[in-house]
Amino acid sequence: MSKSPRIALIHATPVAMDPIRDAFKNLWPDAEPINILEESLTPDRARSAEIPDELTERIVALARYGASTGSDAVLFTCSAFGPAIEYAAAQLAIPVLKPNEAMFAAAIAEGGRSAMLYTFPPAKESMEQEFREEAARRGSDAQIESVFVPGAIDAVRQGDVATHNRLIAEAAKSLSGFRSVTLGQFSMARALADVQASTDTPVFSSPEQAVLKLRGLIGKE
């Protein structure tokens, strides 16, 4: 019997864990995701507009640890460390994915204007930069416009998933003129069904798109 593909999931907050677990269960049940949680990353990232070198070193160390478990790939689930994850990816021989790269590729394929709903402000600028760089690389004129959803991340951290999902769905319902909607944080994926019900615009979330990309990269029959 062939070995199941192992994917190291590196989390900066527990609220990202359930959505990616569910995505693997639904889309790639044969994979073996393992969880690595480092909760100090989130408050440390929130203290600075830029990613300090010390945090980049920690991201690289976490990626190396993920690889050391025998994993076939590493997936980070926090959206606020894009440039540091890119640096880490260049140091490892296995795929190291940023949380949103597959989701952004799907949104860019839709073209036109894409609305990115987000709940964690420190992640906004690096995600916008990532989107624009990916669009330029693909020769696309797709554009991103970020929409903050206040109160949502606080609600889910307190266990109030219903309020979290409602706030995000309400924000999506108020949008107009967009070709796609993306959910900027992994933790937001639990609102995907509610958001899809609130709009006719295609909606993409990071966990689902990341799992599909990983399955395509290293999936084994």
N, C-alpha and C positions, 0 to 999 in steps of 0.2 A: 504494500500500500504506500502510495507516495505521500510525502510529508505535506501537511497543510501549509499554505503560505502564511508566514507570521508577519504581522505589521505592528511596529511599535508606535503607540499613540502617546504623544507627549502633551499633557494638559497643564494649563496654568490656573485652572479653576475647576472645581467639581461639576459645575453646571454644564460643562461641555461634554461630559462623559456619557450621559444617557443618549443624547441624539446620535452620536457616532456609533455607539453600541447598537442602537436600533437600525441604523443604516447598514451596518455589516450584516445584521441578522436578516434583513429584508432583501439585500442586494447581493451579498456575497457570503452566504452562511458557511461555506467551506473554509474561509480564512480564519486565522487565529489572531485576533487583535489582543494586544497586551497593553495595559494602562500604566503610564508613568506620570505621576502627579507631583508638580512642584509649585505649591500655592504661593510662595513668596514672589514669584515672577510678576503676578498681577499688581500688587501694591508697589513693587519696585519700579515697574514700567510706568505706573501712573504718576510718579514723582518727577518725570522728566519729559520734555517735549521730544527730545531725541533719544535714541537708544545708546546708552553709554557703552564704552568698550567692555566694561566688566559684565554687563548683561549679555553682550554678544558672545563673550567667552563662555558664559554659562549655557547659552543656547547650543554652542558647539559641543560642550561637554555632554549635554543631555542627548544630542544626536548621536554622539559616539557611544554613549551608554546604550541607547536603543539598538544601535548596530551590534553591540557586543552581546546582546541576548540571542543572536542568531536570526534576527529579523531580516526579512527580504526588502523591507522599506521602512521609512520613518515618516510619520505624518504628525505635524504640529497642529493643534486644534485652537490655538489662540491667535487672533488676527493682528495683534499689536507688535509683532516681531519680524515683519516681512524681510527687511534687509539683513537682519541677523540670520534668519533661516536660509536665505540665499547664500550667505557666506558659509554656513555650515554645510550646505549641499555640495559646495565646491570642494569640501575637505573629505567627503565620504565616497566610497565606491558604489554604494547602493542608493536608490532614489530617496531623496529627502524632499517632501512636499510641503509647501506653504498651505495654510488652511483653505484659502480662497482661489487658488490658481485655476483649478478645474471649473469652479463656479463662474469665475470671470470669463473664462474661455467660452462657456455656454452662452453667457449674456452677450458677449461681443459678437458671437455668431448670429445673434438676432439683429444686430446693427442698431443704428439710431441712438436714442437716449435711453440710458438705463438708470433706474432709481435704486440706490443702495440704502436700505434701511439699516440703521446701526444703533446699538445700545451702550457701547463702551467708547467714550470719546477719544481716549488716547490712540485708538486703532484707526481713526478716520483718515489721517493724512497718508499714512503708509499704504492703506488699502486703495485710496484714490490714485496714488502714484503707481501702484502695482497694476491697476486696471489700465491706466493710460499707457504704461510701458508695454503691456501685453497687446493692447489695441494697435500701437505703433508697430510692434513686431509682426503683427498679422496684416498690416496694411489696411486697417479698418478705421473708419471715421466714427466709430461708436464713442459715445460720451457718457460720463458718469455724473450723477447728481446725488449727493448724500443727504439723507433725511434722518435726523436724530429722533429717537423714540424715548422721551423722558419717562423715568419711573419703571421701565420694563425690566431692566436687569436687577433693580432692587427687589421687584416683586418675585422674580424667579429665585433669587438668592434666599428669600424668606419662605420659599416653598409654595408661593401663590402662582401656580402655572396658569390658571385661568385668567388672572389679571394680566400677566405677561403676554399671553396670546391675544387677548382682546385689544390691548394697547397697540400691538404691532399690526393686527388686522385693521384696526381703525385708521392707522397711519397709511396703510396700503390703499384702503378704500378712498382716501382723500386725494390720491395721486391721479394725474391725467397727463396724457401726451407722451407716455413712455412706451418703449418697445419691450422692456423687460423689467423685472423687479428682482433684486438679490437681497438675501438676508445676511448681513455682514458678519455676525458672530455665530459660531457653532451652536451656542446655547439657544439661539433663535429658531433653530430648525424644528423645535417642538411646536412652533406656531405655524408650520408650513401649511397644514391642511386648512386652518382658519384663514390664512392669508389668501390661499388659492380660492377659497370660497367667497372672498370679499372683492375679487377683481377678475376681469377676463384677460388681464395681461399675464404672459408667462412668468412664473415665479421659480427661482432657483435657490437652493440652499447648499451650503458648503459640504455637510457630511455626505449627502447623497451623491453629489458630483465628484467628491474626492474618492469615494469608494468605487464608483464606476471607472474613474481614471486608473486607480490602483489595480483594479481587476483586469483592465486592459493591458497594463504594463507588465504585470507579473502573475496574472491568474494562471492556474494550472488545471488542466482537465483531469 
